[in-house]
Amino acid sequence: QVIFRDYVTGFLSESDLLINSTTVNLKVPAGSMTALVKNLYLSCDPYMRNRMRKPDPSSPATALSFIPGKPISGFGVSKVMDSGHPDYKEGDLLWGAVGWEEYSVITPIPNLHFKIHHTDVPLSHYTGLLGNVTHFNVLVHHCLPYTFLCSLAGMPGMTAYAGFYEICSPKKGETVFVSAASGAVGQLVGQFAKLMGCYVVGSAGSKEKVDLLKNKFGFDEAFNYKEETDLNAALKRCFPVGIDIYFENVGGKMLDAVILNMRPHGRIAACGMISQYNLQIPEAVYNLWLITYKRIRIQGFNTIDYLHKYSEFLEFVLPYIRQGKITYVEDVADGLESAPAALVGLFHGKNVGKQLVVVSRD
Ligand code: NDP
């Protein structure tokens, strides 16, 4: 198990998460409506950092903070090993809420634990490309004699889909900028925008990632923001006529520079602002006043509100995956012991593509 040591201030570090060994009862009581699952893949997501803040009634982001001394939880792909629930049987593959541990005892609930029906695509994709959100808070029963509240934020595939098509109102020929563009969400947004016939530019934090954007995901242009001394100038170079759509993943200085380069009536989908998650005091965005002047629409969103679109999303995306028209890069950390480093690495740009942890391959 990966245990949450205590509430975190400042940058998350590996020592905030402890590996614990315990014993597991491999049977669940008949009729208990629970199932014992073996966790195969775990999803590493930036929102998990926000669940490490000390609960504060004035901050909704802390309503679902992890409990010190207990395993952290998130999204994963798992296999049913034993079931006391009539709708789930041994061998069923599920994706949904699980603890960060080798085995979890779950109470399967529709919209929280989904049976995997399409197995002709890699199972790991259900942590990212094909993952969705759960919109319930639920009691997750673990292998230890306790329970805790668990709720999950959005997953990359649906996030990119809802954020781009619903929030950005894209049109063919428009100019699109994506930050954290090689990550779990960003790589898909860029590909969706290209499918729509947009001009697409991405920013990322290394040469390897920039190459990926241009040569694998088909972005028209890309730059390494860590090597640019002037983000405003970098954006002007890539967008001589300005930006129609900004898919915002990072916030801070990038957002400030983007606003300067937005075209009138541009749209900003505020998906996330990872550059702020480890800060005690968020950075100021100095150019916000230009939003009015340029008539820019900036809209935050949570994928949780688009759960009803999941089957539409699958119908849209599965043919593209099967035809190889959408590609998805994953960064796979091996073994539960590597999970703390994988999660921490998100906040230092160590992941190349969707970060996940393989706990077991079967
Ligand atoms: P990624 O796979 O993109 O991983 C995070 C990446 O963010 C890193 O690899 C790094 O890439 C970049 N990054 C980290 N720290 C900073 C920093 N200080 N400044 C700039 N970039 C940084 O994560 P996801 O694709 O899963 O998530 C992307 C965003 O989407 C996050 O903000 C997340 O919170 C949000 N999100 C929102 C959802 C919603 O429902 N609204 C649902 C899911 C995600 P690089 O090397 O390029 O710096």
Residues whose N, C-alpha, C, O or C-beta is under 5 A from the ligand:
A	BS01	NDP	P46 Y47 G154 M155 T159 A180 G183 A184 V185 G186 S203 A204 G205 S206 N249 V250 C271 G272 M273 I274 S275 F301 N302 T303 L346 F347 H348 G349 K350 N351 G353 K354
